[in-house]
């Protein structure tokens, strides 16, 4: 169980870094397009998906 928890934390960190990088890229693009509202929506959608993914991982292992 401990190993699984550790795995989940490391995976989660990787996902978060990935999301963070995506956000930066999107924000940079948004400055040119001027569509920050759209970016926020997309980011939220992406975060929800990530949360769901983590939840499903936990369910799969228990």
mmCIF file of the N, C-alpha and C atoms, coordinates in Angstrom:
data_MODEL
# 
_entry.id   MODEL 
# 
loop_
_atom_site.group_PDB 
_atom_site.id 
_atom_site.type_symbol 
_atom_site.label_atom_id 
_atom_site.label_alt_id 
_atom_site.label_comp_id 
_atom_site.label_asym_id 
_atom_site.label_entity_id 
_atom_site.label_seq_id 
_atom_site.pdbx_PDB_ins_code 
_atom_site.Cartn_x 
_atom_site.Cartn_y 
_atom_site.Cartn_z 
_atom_site.occupancy 
_atom_site.B_iso_or_equiv 
_atom_site.pdbx_formal_charge 
_atom_site.auth_seq_id 
_atom_site.auth_comp_id 
_atom_site.auth_asym_id 
_atom_site.auth_atom_id 
_atom_site.pdbx_PDB_model_num 
ATOM 1   N N  . UNK A 1 1  ? 0.841   -1.207 0.000   1.00 0.00 ? 1  UNK A N  1 
ATOM 2   C CA . UNK A 1 1  ? 0.000   0.000  0.000   1.00 0.00 ? 1  UNK A CA 1 
ATOM 3   C C  . UNK A 1 1  ? 0.874   1.254  0.000   1.00 0.00 ? 1  UNK A C  1 
ATOM 4   N N  . UNK A 1 2  ? 1.933   1.224  0.776   1.00 0.00 ? 2  UNK A N  1 
ATOM 5   C CA . UNK A 1 2  ? 2.820   2.383  0.865   1.00 0.00 ? 2  UNK A CA 1 
ATOM 6   C C  . UNK A 1 2  ? 3.468   2.670  -0.482  1.00 0.00 ? 2  UNK A C  1 
ATOM 7   N N  . UNK A 1 3  ? 3.884   1.603  -1.148  1.00 0.00 ? 3  UNK A N  1 
ATOM 8   C CA . UNK A 1 3  ? 4.521   1.757  -2.466  1.00 0.00 ? 3  UNK A CA 1 
ATOM 9   C C  . UNK A 1 3  ? 3.531   2.403  -3.426  1.00 0.00 ? 3  UNK A C  1 
ATOM 10  N N  . UNK A 1 4  ? 2.294   1.914  -3.392  1.00 0.00 ? 4  UNK A N  1 
ATOM 11  C CA . UNK A 1 4  ? 1.259   2.475  -4.264  1.00 0.00 ? 4  UNK A CA 1 
ATOM 12  C C  . UNK A 1 4  ? 1.057   3.964  -3.997  1.00 0.00 ? 4  UNK A C  1 
ATOM 13  N N  . UNK A 1 5  ? 1.000   4.337  -2.726  1.00 0.00 ? 5  UNK A N  1 
ATOM 14  C CA . UNK A 1 5  ? 0.813   5.744  -2.359  1.00 0.00 ? 5  UNK A CA 1 
ATOM 15  C C  . UNK A 1 5  ? 1.954   6.585  -2.895  1.00 0.00 ? 5  UNK A C  1 
ATOM 16  N N  . UNK A 1 6  ? 3.164   6.065  -2.727  1.00 0.00 ? 6  UNK A N  1 
ATOM 17  C CA . UNK A 1 6  ? 4.350   6.770  -3.227  1.00 0.00 ? 6  UNK A CA 1 
ATOM 18  C C  . UNK A 1 6  ? 4.257   6.945  -4.734  1.00 0.00 ? 6  UNK A C  1 
ATOM 19  N N  . UNK A 1 7  ? 3.854   5.873  -5.413  1.00 0.00 ? 7  UNK A N  1 
ATOM 20  C CA . UNK A 1 7  ? 3.688   5.899  -6.869  1.00 0.00 ? 7  UNK A CA 1 
ATOM 21  C C  . UNK A 1 7  ? 2.688   6.982  -7.264  1.00 0.00 ? 7  UNK A C  1 
ATOM 22  N N  . UNK A 1 8  ? 1.588   7.028  -6.538  1.00 0.00 ? 8  UNK A N  1 
ATOM 23  C CA . UNK A 1 8  ? 0.533   7.991  -6.835  1.00 0.00 ? 8  UNK A CA 1 
ATOM 24  C C  . UNK A 1 8  ? 1.034   9.421  -6.672  1.00 0.00 ? 8  UNK A C  1 
ATOM 25  N N  . UNK A 1 9  ? 1.787   9.656  -5.599  1.00 0.00 ? 9  UNK A N  1 
ATOM 26  C CA . UNK A 1 9  ? 2.305   10.999 -5.345  1.00 0.00 ? 9  UNK A CA 1 
ATOM 27  C C  . UNK A 1 9  ? 3.264   11.420 -6.453  1.00 0.00 ? 9  UNK A C  1 
ATOM 28  N N  . UNK A 1 10 ? 4.151   10.514 -6.848  1.00 0.00 ? 10 UNK A N  1 
ATOM 29  C CA . UNK A 1 10 ? 5.115   10.856 -7.906  1.00 0.00 ? 10 UNK A CA 1 
ATOM 30  C C  . UNK A 1 10 ? 4.392   11.086 -9.223  1.00 0.00 ? 10 UNK A C  1 
ATOM 31  N N  . UNK A 1 11 ? 3.402   10.234 -9.506  1.00 0.00 ? 11 UNK A N  1 
ATOM 32  C CA . UNK A 1 11 ? 2.619   10.394 -10.729 1.00 0.00 ? 11 UNK A CA 1 
ATOM 33  C C  . UNK A 1 11 ? 1.906   11.742 -10.725 1.00 0.00 ? 11 UNK A C  1 
ATOM 34  N N  . UNK A 1 12 ? 1.308   12.053 -9.580  1.00 0.00 ? 12 UNK A N  1 
ATOM 35  C CA . UNK A 1 12 ? 0.565   13.286 -9.425  1.00 0.00 ? 12 UNK A CA 1 
ATOM 36  C C  . UNK A 1 12 ? 1.470   14.488 -9.680  1.00 0.00 ? 12 UNK A C  1 
ATOM 37  N N  . UNK A 1 13 ? 2.675   14.443 -9.134  1.00 0.00 ? 13 UNK A N  1 
ATOM 38  C CA . UNK A 1 13 ? 3.634   15.533 -9.316  1.00 0.00 ? 13 UNK A CA 1 
ATOM 39  C C  . UNK A 1 13 ? 3.971   15.693 -10.795 1.00 0.00 ? 13 UNK A C  1 
ATOM 40  N N  . UNK A 1 14 ? 4.163   14.572 -11.472 1.00 0.00 ? 14 UNK A N  1 
ATOM 41  C CA . UNK A 1 14 ? 4.486   14.604 -12.899 1.00 0.00 ? 14 UNK A CA 1 
ATOM 42  C C  . UNK A 1 14 ? 3.334   15.236 -13.667 1.00 0.00 ? 14 UNK A C  1 
ATOM 43  N N  . UNK A 1 15 ? 2.123   14.809 -13.347 1.00 0.00 ? 15 UNK A N  1 
ATOM 44  C CA . UNK A 1 15 ? 0.939   15.363 -14.002 1.00 0.00 ? 15 UNK A CA 1 
ATOM 45  C C  . UNK A 1 15 ? 0.853   16.866 -13.780 1.00 0.00 ? 15 UNK A C  1 
ATOM 46  N N  . UNK A 1 16 ? 1.108   17.274 -12.534 1.00 0.00 ? 16 UNK A N  1 
ATOM 47  C CA . UNK A 1 16 ? 0.991   18.684 -12.205 1.00 0.00 ? 16 UNK A CA 1 
ATOM 48  C C  . UNK A 1 16 ? 2.011   19.513 -12.984 1.00 0.00 ? 16 UNK A C  1 
ATOM 49  N N  . UNK A 1 17 ? 3.228   19.015 -13.064 1.00 0.00 ? 17 UNK A N  1 
ATOM 50  C CA . UNK A 1 17 ? 4.264   19.720 -13.824 1.00 0.00 ? 17 UNK A CA 1 
ATOM 51  C C  . UNK A 1 17 ? 3.839   19.839 -15.277 1.00 0.00 ? 17 UNK A C  1 
ATOM 52  N N  . UNK A 1 18 ? 3.284   18.761 -15.795 1.00 0.00 ? 18 UNK A N  1 
ATOM 53  C CA . UNK A 1 18 ? 2.820   18.718 -17.178 1.00 0.00 ? 18 UNK A CA 1 
ATOM 54  C C  . UNK A 1 18 ? 1.737   19.774 -17.401 1.00 0.00 ? 18 UNK A C  1 
ATOM 55  N N  . UNK A 1 19 ? 0.767   19.828 -16.492 1.00 0.00 ? 19 UNK A N  1 
ATOM 56  C CA . UNK A 1 19 ? -0.318  20.812 -16.572 1.00 0.00 ? 19 UNK A CA 1 
ATOM 57  C C  . UNK A 1 19 ? 0.254   22.221 -16.512 1.00 0.00 ? 19 UNK A C  1 
ATOM 58  N N  . UNK A 1 20 ? 1.207   22.402 -15.619 1.00 0.00 ? 20 UNK A N  1 
ATOM 59  C CA . UNK A 1 20 ? 1.808   23.706 -15.408 1.00 0.00 ? 20 UNK A CA 1 
ATOM 60  C C  . UNK A 1 20 ? 2.488   24.191 -16.683 1.00 0.00 ? 20 UNK A C  1 
ATOM 61  N N  . UNK A 1 21 ? 3.222   23.302 -17.315 1.00 0.00 ? 21 UNK A N  1 
ATOM 62  C CA . UNK A 1 21 ? 3.909   23.633 -18.568 1.00 0.00 ? 21 UNK A CA 1 
ATOM 63  C C  . UNK A 1 21 ? 2.880   24.006 -19.631 1.00 0.00 ? 21 UNK A C  1 
ATOM 64  N N  . UNK A 1 22 ? 1.808   23.229 -19.693 1.00 0.00 ? 22 UNK A N  1 
ATOM 65  C CA . UNK A 1 22 ? 0.736   23.495 -20.656 1.00 0.00 ? 22 UNK A CA 1 
ATOM 66  C C  . UNK A 1 22 ? 0.146   24.880 -20.432 1.00 0.00 ? 22 UNK A C  1 
ATOM 67  N N  . UNK A 1 23 ? -0.099  25.202 -19.180 1.00 0.00 ? 23 UNK A N  1 
ATOM 68  C CA . UNK A 1 23 ? -0.681  26.496 -18.830 1.00 0.00 ? 23 UNK A CA 1 
ATOM 69  C C  . UNK A 1 23 ? 0.207   27.621 -19.327 1.00 0.00 ? 23 UNK A C  1 
ATOM 70  N N  . UNK A 1 24 ? 1.503   27.473 -19.106 1.00 0.00 ? 24 UNK A N  1 
ATOM 71  C CA . UNK A 1 24 ? 2.432   28.509 -19.544 1.00 0.00 ? 24 UNK A CA 1 
ATOM 72  C C  . UNK A 1 24 ? 2.387   28.693 -21.048 1.00 0.00 ? 24 UNK A C  1 
ATOM 73  N N  . UNK A 1 25 ? 2.379   27.592 -21.765 1.00 0.00 ? 25 UNK A N  1 
ATOM 74  C CA . UNK A 1 25 ? 2.334   27.664 -23.220 1.00 0.00 ? 25 UNK A CA 1 
ATOM 75  C C  . UNK A 1 25 ? 1.050   28.343 -23.673 1.00 0.00 ? 25 UNK A C  1 
ATOM 76  N N  . UNK A 1 26 ? -0.052  27.937 -23.050 1.00 0.00 ? 26 UNK A N  1 
ATOM 77  C CA . UNK A 1 26 ? -1.348  28.504 -23.409 1.00 0.00 ? 26 UNK A CA 1 
ATOM 78  C C  . UNK A 1 26 ? -1.398  29.995 -23.097 1.00 0.00 ? 26 UNK A C  1 
ATOM 79  N N  . UNK A 1 27 ? -0.867  30.372 -21.937 1.00 0.00 ? 27 UNK A N  1 
ATOM 80  C CA . UNK A 1 27 ? -0.897  31.777 -21.527 1.00 0.00 ? 27 UNK A CA 1 
ATOM 81  C C  . UNK A 1 27 ? -0.106  32.620 -22.512 1.00 0.00 ? 27 UNK A C  1 
ATOM 82  N N  . UNK A 1 28 ? 1.045   32.110 -22.912 1.00 0.00 ? 28 UNK A N  1 
ATOM 83  C CA . UNK A 1 28 ? 1.881   32.835 -23.859 1.00 0.00 ? 28 UNK A CA 1 
ATOM 84  C C  . UNK A 1 28 ? 1.100   33.057 -25.153 1.00 0.00 ? 28 UNK A C  1 
ATOM 85  N N  . UNK A 1 29 ? 0.394   32.019 -25.581 1.00 0.00 ? 29 UNK A N  1 
ATOM 86  C CA . UNK A 1 29 ? -0.411  32.095 -26.796 1.00 0.00 ? 29 UNK A CA 1 
ATOM 87  C C  . UNK A 1 29 ? -1.560  33.093 -26.587 1.00 0.00 ? 29 UNK A C  1 
ATOM 88  N N  . UNK A 1 30 ? -2.140  33.059 -25.400 1.00 0.00 ? 30 UNK A N  1 
ATOM 89  C CA . UNK A 1 30 ? -3.293  33.909 -25.101 1.00 0.00 ? 30 UNK A CA 1 
ATOM 90  C C  . UNK A 1 30 ? -2.931  35.386 -25.189 1.00 0.00 ? 30 UNK A C  1 
ATOM 91  N N  . UNK A 1 31 ? -1.706  35.719 -24.800 1.00 0.00 ? 31 UNK A N  1 
ATOM 92  C CA . UNK A 1 31 ? -1.292  37.122 -24.848 1.00 0.00 ? 31 UNK A CA 1 
ATOM 93  C C  . UNK A 1 31 ? -1.369  37.645 -26.272 1.00 0.00 ? 31 UNK A C  1 
ATOM 94  N N  . UNK A 1 32 ? -1.109  36.755 -27.214 1.00 0.00 ? 32 UNK A N  1 
ATOM 95  C CA . UNK A 1 32 ? -1.177  37.158 -28.618 1.00 0.00 ? 32 UNK A CA 1 
ATOM 96  C C  . UNK A 1 32 ? -2.623  37.172 -29.107 1.00 0.00 ? 32 UNK A C  1 
ATOM 97  N N  . UNK A 1 33 ? -3.377  36.167 -28.688 1.00 0.00 ? 33 UNK A N  1 
ATOM 98  C CA . UNK A 1 33 ? -4.760  36.046 -29.153 1.00 0.00 ? 33 UNK A CA 1 
ATOM 99  C C  . UNK A 1 33 ? -5.734  36.898 -28.350 1.00 0.00 ? 33 UNK A C  1 
ATOM 100 N N  . UNK A 1 34 ? -5.387  37.137 -27.094 1.00 0.00 ? 34 UNK A N  1 
ATOM 101 C CA . UNK A 1 34 ? -6.278  37.897 -26.219 1.00 0.00 ? 34 UNK A CA 1 
ATOM 102 C C  . UNK A 1 34 ? -7.500  37.100 -25.809 1.00 0.00 ? 34 UNK A C  1 
ATOM 103 N N  . UNK A 1 35 ? -7.329  35.800 -25.604 1.00 0.00 ? 35 UNK A N  1 
ATOM 104 C CA . UNK A 1 35 ? -8.465  34.951 -25.226 1.00 0.00 ? 35 UNK A CA 1 
ATOM 105 C C  . UNK A 1 35 ? -8.198  34.266 -23.887 1.00 0.00 ? 35 UNK A C  1 
ATOM 106 N N  . UNK A 1 36 ? -7.957  35.067 -22.872 1.00 0.00 ? 36 UNK A N  1 
ATOM 107 C CA . UNK A 1 36 ? -7.623  34.504 -21.567 1.00 0.00 ? 36 UNK A CA 1 
ATOM 108 C C  . UNK A 1 36 ? -8.787  33.763 -20.926 1.00 0.00 ? 36 UNK A C  1 
ATOM 109 N N  . UNK A 1 37 ? -9.998  34.224 -21.188 1.00 0.00 ? 37 UNK A N  1 
ATOM 110 C CA . UNK A 1 37 ? -11.180 33.582 -20.610 1.00 0.00 ? 37 UNK A CA 1 
ATOM 111 C C  . UNK A 1 37 ? -11.261 32.131 -21.080 1.00 0.00 ? 37 UNK A C  1 
ATOM 112 N N  . UNK A 1 38 ? -11.035 31.951 -22.360 1.00 0.00 ? 38 UNK A N  1 
ATOM 113 C CA . UNK A 1 38 ? -11.045 30.610 -22.956 1.00 0.00 ? 38 UNK A CA 1 
ATOM 114 C C  . UNK A 1 38 ? -9.970  29.729 -22.318 1.00 0.00 ? 38 UNK A C  1 
ATOM 115 N N  . UNK A 1 39 ? -8.809  30.307 -22.100 1.00 0.00 ? 39 UNK A N  1 
ATOM 116 C CA . UNK A 1 39 ? -7.700  29.578 -21.482 1.00 0.00 ? 39 UNK A CA 1 
ATOM 117 C C  . UNK A 1 39 ? -8.107  29.077 -20.096 1.00 0.00 ? 39 UNK A C  1 
ATOM 118 N N  . UNK A 1 40 ? -8.745  29.948 -19.318 1.00 0.00 ? 40 UNK A N  1 
ATOM 119 C CA . UNK A 1 40 ? -9.173  29.580 -17.963 1.00 0.00 ? 40 UNK A CA 1 
ATOM 120 C C  . UNK A 1 40 ? -10.133 28.394 -18.007 1.00 0.00 ? 40 UNK A C  1 
ATOM 121 N N  . UNK A 1 41 ? -11.074 28.429 -18.941 1.00 0.00 ? 41 UNK A N  1 
ATOM 122 C CA . UNK A 1 41 ? -12.032 27.329 -19.093 1.00 0.00 ? 41 UNK A CA 1 
ATOM 123 C C  . UNK A 1 41 ? -11.301 26.032 -19.405 1.00 0.00 ? 41 UNK A C  1 
ATOM 124 N N  . UNK A 1 42 ? -10.398 26.110 -20.364 1.00 0.00 ? 42 UNK A N  1 
ATOM 125 C CA . UNK A 1 42 ? -9.645  24.930 -20.785 1.00 0.00 ? 42 UNK A CA 1 
ATOM 126 C C  . UNK A 1 42 ? -8.824  24.375 -19.630 1.00 0.00 ? 42 UNK A C  1 
ATOM 127 N N  . UNK A 1 43 ? -8.196  25.273 -18.884 1.00 0.00 ? 43 UNK A N  1 
ATOM 128 C CA . UNK A 1 43 ? -7.354  24.867 -17.758 1.00 0.00 ? 43 UNK A CA 1 
ATOM 129 C C  . UNK A 1 43 ? -8.206  24.130 -16.724 1.00 0.00 ? 43 UNK A C  1 
ATOM 130 N N  . UNK A 1 44 ? -9.391  24.681 -16.446 1.00 0.00 ? 44 UNK A N  1 
ATOM 131 C CA . UNK A 1 44 ? -10.278 24.056 -15.471 1.00 0.00 ? 44 UNK A CA 1 
ATOM 132 C C  . UNK A 1 44 ? -10.684 22.664 -15.956 1.00 0.00 ? 44 UNK A C  1 
ATOM 133 N N  . UNK A 1 45 ? -11.042 22.566 -17.220 1.00 0.00 ? 45 UNK A N  1 
ATOM 134 C CA . UNK A 1 45 ? -11.424 21.282 -17.799 1.00 0.00 ? 45 UNK A CA 1 
ATOM 135 C C  . UNK A 1 45 ? -10.299 20.271 -17.631 1.00 0.00 ? 45 UNK A C  1 
ATOM 136 N N  . UNK A 1 46 ? -9.095  20.734 -17.906 1.00 0.00 ? 46 UNK A N  1 
ATOM 137 C CA . UNK A 1 46 ? -7.909  19.886 -17.827 1.00 0.00 ? 46 UNK A CA 1 
ATOM 138 C C  . UNK A 1 46 ? -7.670  19.426 -16.387 1.00 0.00 ? 46 UNK A C  1 
ATOM 139 N N  . UNK A 1 47 ? -7.855  20.347 -15.442 1.00 0.00 ? 47 UNK A N  1 
ATOM 140 C CA . UNK A 1 47 ? -7.668  20.016 -14.028 1.00 0.00 ? 47 UNK A CA 1 
ATOM 141 C C  . UNK A 1 47 ? -8.704  18.998 -13.563 1.00 0.00 ? 47 UNK A C  1 
ATOM 142 N N  . UNK A 1 48 ? -9.952  19.191 -14.005 1.00 0.00 ? 48 UNK A N  1 
ATOM 143 C CA . UNK A 1 48 ? -11.014 18.255 -13.645 1.00 0.00 ? 48 UNK A CA 1 
ATOM 144 C C  . UNK A 1 48 ? -10.681 16.855 -14.154 1.00 0.00 ? 48 UNK A C  1 
ATOM 145 N N  . UNK A 1 49 ? -10.180 16.817 -15.396 1.00 0.00 ? 49 UNK A N  1 
ATOM 146 C CA . UNK A 1 49 ? -9.826  15.546 -16.001 1.00 0.00 ? 49 UNK A CA 1 
ATOM 147 C C  . UNK A 1 49 ? -8.713  14.874 -15.202 1.00 0.00 ? 49 UNK A C  1 
ATOM 148 N N  . UNK A 1 50 ? -7.749  15.663 -14.783 1.00 0.00 ? 50 UNK A N  1 
ATOM 149 C CA . UNK A 1 50 ? -6.623  15.147 -13.997 1.00 0.00 ? 50 UNK A CA 1 
ATOM 150 C C  . UNK A 1 50 ? -7.124  14.595 -12.669 1.00 0.00 ? 50 UNK A C  1 
ATOM 151 N N  . UNK A 1 51 ? -8.020  15.335 -12.004 1.00 0.00 ? 51 UNK A N  1 
ATOM 152 C CA . UNK A 1 51 ? -8.582  14.887 -10.729 1.00 0.00 ? 51 UNK A CA 1 
ATOM 153 C C  . UNK A 1 51 ? -9.312  13.559 -10.910 1.00 0.00 ? 51 UNK A C  1 
ATOM 154 N N  . UNK A 1 52 ? -10.105 13.475 -11.969 1.00 0.00 ? 52 UNK A N  1 
ATOM 155 C CA . UNK A 1 52 ? -10.846 12.253 -12.262 1.00 0.00 ? 52 UNK A CA 1 
ATOM 156 C C  . UNK A 1 52 ? -9.879  11.094 -12.485 1.00 0.00 ? 52 UNK A C  1 
ATOM 157 N N  . UNK A 1 53 ? -8.811  11.376 -13.214 1.00 0.00 ? 53 UNK A N  1 
ATOM 158 C CA . UNK A 1 53 ? -7.803  10.366 -13.529 1.00 0.00 ? 53 UNK A CA 1 
ATOM 159 C C  . UNK A 1 53 ? -7.189  9.818  -12.244 1.00 0.00 ? 53 UNK A C  1 
ATOM 160 N N  . UNK A 1 54 ? -6.838  10.698 -11.339 1.00 0.00 ? 54 UNK A N  1 
ATOM 161 C CA . UNK A 1 54 ? -6.236  10.298 -10.064 1.00 0.00 ? 54 UNK A CA 1 
ATOM 162 C C  . UNK A 1 54 ? -7.239  9.473  -9.261  1.00 0.00 ? 54 UNK A C  1 
ATOM 163 N N  . UNK A 1 55 ? -8.481  9.921  -9.248  1.00 0.00 ? 55 UNK A N  1 
ATOM 164 C CA . UNK A 1 55 ? -9.542  9.223  -8.522  1.00 0.00 ? 55 UNK A CA 1 
ATOM 165 C C  . UNK A 1 55 ? -9.706  7.802  -9.062  1.00 0.00 ? 55 UNK A C  1 
ATOM 166 N N  . UNK A 1 56 ? -9.703  7.673  -10.387 1.00 0.00 ? 56 UNK A N  1 
ATOM 167 C CA . UNK A 1 56 ? -9.846  6.364  -11.018 1.00 0.00 ? 56 UNK A CA 1 
ATOM 168 C C  . UNK A 1 56 ? -8.663  5.466  -10.698 1.00 0.00 ? 56 UNK A C  1 
ATOM 169 N N  . UNK A 1 57 ? -7.474  6.046  -10.646 1.00 0.00 ? 57 UNK A N  1 
ATOM 170 C CA . UNK A 1 57 ? -6.269  5.283  -10.291 1.00 0.00 ? 57 UNK A CA 1 
ATOM 171 C C  . UNK A 1 57 ? -6.431  4.693  -8.895  1.00 0.00 ? 57 UNK A C  1 
ATOM 172 N N  . UNK A 1 58 ? -6.910  5.519  -7.969  1.00 0.00 ? 58 UNK A N  1 
ATOM 173 C CA . UNK A 1 58 ? -7.090  5.073  -6.583  1.00 0.00 ? 58 UNK A CA 1 
ATOM 174 C C  . UNK A 1 58 ? -8.116  3.939  -6.545  1.00 0.00 ? 58 UNK A C  1 
ATOM 175 N N  . UNK A 1 59 ? -9.228  4.125  -7.252  1.00 0.00 ? 59 UNK A N  1 
ATOM 176 C CA . UNK A 1 59 ? -10.285 3.116  -7.269  1.00 0.00 ? 59 UNK A CA 1 
ATOM 177 C C  . UNK A 1 59 ? -9.759  1.797  -7.838  1.00 0.00 ? 59 UNK A C  1 
ATOM 178 N N  . UNK A 1 60 ? -8.938  1.885  -8.866  1.00 0.00 ? 60 UNK A N  1 
ATOM 179 C CA . UNK A 1 60 ? -8.403  0.693  -9.521  1.00 0.00 ? 60 UNK A CA 1 
ATOM 180 C C  . UNK A 1 60 ? -7.506  -0.114 -8.587  1.00 0.00 ? 60 UNK A C  1 
ATOM 181 N N  . UNK A 1 61 ? -6.838  0.570  -7.667  1.00 0.00 ? 61 UNK A N  1 
ATOM 182 C CA . UNK A 1 61 ? -5.876  -0.098 -6.800  1.00 0.00 ? 61 UNK A CA 1 
ATOM 183 C C  . UNK A 1 61 ? -6.449  -0.557 -5.467  1.00 0.00 ? 61 UNK A C  1 
ATOM 184 N N  . UNK A 1 62 ? -7.688  -0.145 -5.156  1.00 0.00 ? 62 UNK A N  1 
ATOM 185 C CA . UNK A 1 62 ? -8.234  -0.530 -3.845  1.00 0.00 ? 62 UNK A CA 1 
ATOM 186 C C  . UNK A 1 62 ? -9.327  -1.571 -4.006  1.00 0.00 ? 62 UNK A C  1 
# 
